[in-house]
Amino acid sequence: MARSRTNGLILVTFLAAGSLFVVPTAALATDPVGNYSYYVDAPPVQGSYVAGTTENFNAGCSTTWPGIGTTDVACDGLGASTFGGASTESSAPTTGGTGTPFASVWADTSMTLSLTTPSTYFGIWWSAGDGPNTLQFYSGDTLVSTFTFYSLVDALSHPTLNGVSGATYATSDYFGNPVDRTNTGEPYAYLHVFAPAGETFDKVVFSETGGGFEFDNVTVASTTQHATDSLVNLAGPGESSSTPAPEATVDPTLATTGMSRDVLGILSAGAVLIVLSGVFLVIARRRLARS
């Protein structure tokens, strides 16, 4: 009877100690969903520098975007006007030239672009911009990131924007169609979107709750891409790249292990409990031997 009670105490004690080592998977996560990076290019860039696949809408706006994917509804194909129609697909700053057809999604509607291949990069020339213009990125049925152009509108309320390299752009240069310099009350800019390392998206939802969401030169790439130094960070990891991580987040002695300080604390607590368990078992054995 004494041996049975002792074995029970041993089992319970080690189960309690062992439970400290069951660490939830989420505790080890290092790349939270939604950690996408958004950048705006220099004015008046109208195309992407990324060697992906581009839809320029010159042949209209059907539900099939060759080499990119398909949409659930067709966007509206429009002829070049003061509100849109890039004059080039080049990534070099360009003014003048002849505008080409462009696309639009109208107020209180949405369009879902399903990509043929999961992608890591998305670029779009945003013309005659409105804050309510919205892009949502999905991986399967999971929403992984949302960008409303209010972020860009807010950035353009400052006199200048600063590129990663230190280049400075006058925000006034973003206002007005770069092709004919009309519509100076609305911004025109090329937006670059980068998925976090190791992640992809396979659907993009375009929506608008105000006026029209006009765009052109949509570029998509499935290989790893990087922001160039000339870009201006609007949201995502890039905006804090010069800010060191909080001291409490990572133990410097574990720099190459990927272990967080929280996990180290759990393991340390477990070690202490095992030592205390040994003392408890010795006392328990003596008491049982006397009974």
Secondary structure in CASP SS format (residue, H / E / C, confidence):
PFRMAT SS
TARGET T0000
AUTHOR 0000-0000-0000
METHOD secondary structure of the structure
MODEL  1
M C 1.00
A H 1.00
R H 1.00
S H 1.00
R H 1.00
T H 1.00
N H 1.00
G H 1.00
L H 1.00
I H 1.00
L H 1.00
V H 1.00
T H 1.00
F H 1.00
L H 1.00
A H 1.00
A H 1.00
G H 1.00
S H 1.00
L H 1.00
F H 1.00
V C 1.00
V C 1.00
P C 1.00
T H 1.00
A H 1.00
A H 1.00
L H 1.00
A C 1.00
T C 1.00
D C 1.00
P C 1.00
V C 1.00
G C 1.00
N C 1.00
Y C 1.00
S E 1.00
Y E 1.00
Y E 1.00
V E 1.00
D C 1.00
A C 1.00
P C 1.00
P C 1.00
V C 1.00
Q C 1.00
G C 1.00
S C 1.00
Y C 1.00
V C 1.00
A C 1.00
G C 1.00
T E 1.00
T E 1.00
E E 1.00
N C 1.00
F C 1.00
N C 1.00
A C 1.00
G C 1.00
C C 1.00
S C 1.00
T C 1.00
T E 1.00
W E 1.00
P C 1.00
G C 1.00
I C 1.00
G E 1.00
T E 1.00
T E 1.00
D C 1.00
V C 1.00
A C 1.00
C C 1.00
D E 1.00
G E 1.00
L E 1.00
G C 1.00
A C 1.00
S E 1.00
T C 1.00
F C 1.00
G E 1.00
G C 1.00
A C 1.00
S C 1.00
T C 1.00
E C 1.00
S C 1.00
S C 1.00
A C 1.00
P C 1.00
T C 1.00
T C 1.00
G C 1.00
G C 1.00
T C 1.00
G C 1.00
T C 1.00
P C 1.00
F E 1.00
A E 1.00
S E 1.00
V E 1.00
W E 1.00
A C 1.00
D C 1.00
T E 1.00
S E 1.00
M E 1.00
T E 1.00
L E 1.00
S E 1.00
L E 1.00
T E 1.00
T E 1.00
P E 1.00
S E 1.00
T C 1.00
Y E 1.00
F E 1.00
G E 1.00
I E 1.00
W E 1.00
W E 1.00
S E 1.00
A C 1.00
G C 1.00
D C 1.00
G C 1.00
P C 1.00
N C 1.00
T E 1.00
L E 1.00
Q E 1.00
F E 1.00
Y E 1.00
S E 1.00
G C 1.00
D C 1.00
T E 1.00
L E 1.00
V E 1.00
S E 1.00
T E 1.00
F E 1.00
T E 1.00
F C 1.00
Y H 1.00
S H 1.00
L H 1.00
V H 1.00
D H 1.00
A H 1.00
L C 1.00
S C 1.00
H C 1.00
P C 1.00
T E 1.00
L E 1.00
N E 1.00
G C 1.00
V C 1.00
S C 1.00
G C 1.00
A C 1.00
T E 1.00
Y E 1.00
A E 1.00
T H 1.00
S H 1.00
D H 1.00
Y H 1.00
F E 1.00
G C 1.00
N C 1.00
P C 1.00
V C 1.00
D C 1.00
R C 1.00
T C 1.00
N C 1.00
T C 1.00
G C 1.00
E C 1.00
P E 1.00
Y C 1.00
A E 1.00
Y E 1.00
L E 1.00
H E 1.00
V E 1.00
F E 1.00
A C 1.00
P C 1.00
A C 1.00
G C 1.00
E C 1.00
T C 1.00
F E 1.00
D E 1.00
K E 1.00
V E 1.00
V E 1.00
F E 1.00
S E 1.00
E E 1.00
T C 1.00
G C 1.00
G C 1.00
G E 1.00
F E 1.00
E E 1.00
F E 1.00
D E 1.00
N E 1.00
V E 1.00
T E 1.00
V E 1.00
A E 1.00
S C 1.00
T C 1.00
T C 1.00
Q C 1.00
H C 1.00
A C 1.00
T C 1.00
D C 1.00
S C 1.00
L C 1.00
V E 1.00
N E 1.00
L E 1.00
A E 1.00
G C 1.00
P H 1.00
G H 1.00
E H 1.00
S H 1.00
S C 1.00
S C 1.00
T C 1.00
P C 1.00
A C 1.00
P C 1.00
E C 1.00
A C 1.00
T C 1.00
V C 1.00
D C 1.00
P H 1.00
T H 1.00
L H 1.00
A C 1.00
T C 1.00
T C 1.00
G C 1.00
M C 1.00
S C 1.00
R H 1.00
D H 1.00
V H 1.00
L H 1.00
G H 1.00
I H 1.00
L H 1.00
S H 1.00
A H 1.00
G H 1.00
A H 1.00
V H 1.00
L H 1.00
I H 1.00
V H 1.00
L H 1.00
S H 1.00
G H 1.00
V H 1.00
F H 1.00
L H 1.00
V H 1.00
I H 1.00
A H 1.00
R H 1.00
R H 1.00
R H 1.00
L H 1.00
A H 1.00
R H 1.00
S C 1.00
END
